[in-house]
């Protein structure tokens, strides 16, 4: 539209008049967003009132900033690396982004307790522990699960002689908090296998992709089977605990002192 080229979101005005201003955040939140919220026929919370009915949201409490906050929190819950989220949010300091990753020691301890009982080996055999402290001491977090290989545990997870091909390793102990990472690894392996095929890679290279894909898919299937055996309430608790632990792990790369060491828990 003539006169609007300068702005991605021009301010509303007469269509024939040249627009010289952009849409302000205030106009968006006070008018555009408010009209959109008010136009939604029904907005119900998950919480229930004394009669068991869902409670309507207070529309005045739904603000545009909430979308930004929810976006950031979902990334943090999913384990997005803190430096990546910092860039996505355009924060000037990691300290600001860190607010989305903050988990108290007590919540960490409870989260470990919840998922530790569901740990398994690469074949799906239970390796769960009722002792969260013992669970933490015997393993270190690597990209797709816990690693119990002593030299790697000692090195904080950065010393793997098998190049982190964990699904083929007997020291591998994934718990449900690693489920999104497993899904991502499987998707990445598929994409890399296709690329390697297109590049005419040697058969042994493609075979390695196939074996890893098969092994990780089996780990994921076994994990899903264990989760399917839980009640909906138990699954919700596991998911909530998993989010907490992913947040902690995502922040560790940049805040090494902020470890998942539950020995410091009160
Ligand atoms: S491949 Fe084995 S030793 Fe290496 S990180 Fe994975 S579980 Fe640990």
Boltz pocket constraint, residues with backbone or C-beta under 6 A from the ligand:
constraints:
  - pocket:
      binder: B
      contacts: [[A, 142], [A, 146], [A, 147], [A, 148], [A, 149], [A, 152], [A, 157], [A, 159], [A, 160], [A, 161], [A, 162], [A, 163], [A, 164], [A, 165], [A, 166], [A, 167], [A, 169], [A, 170], [A, 171], [A, 172], [A, 173]]
      max_distance: 6.0
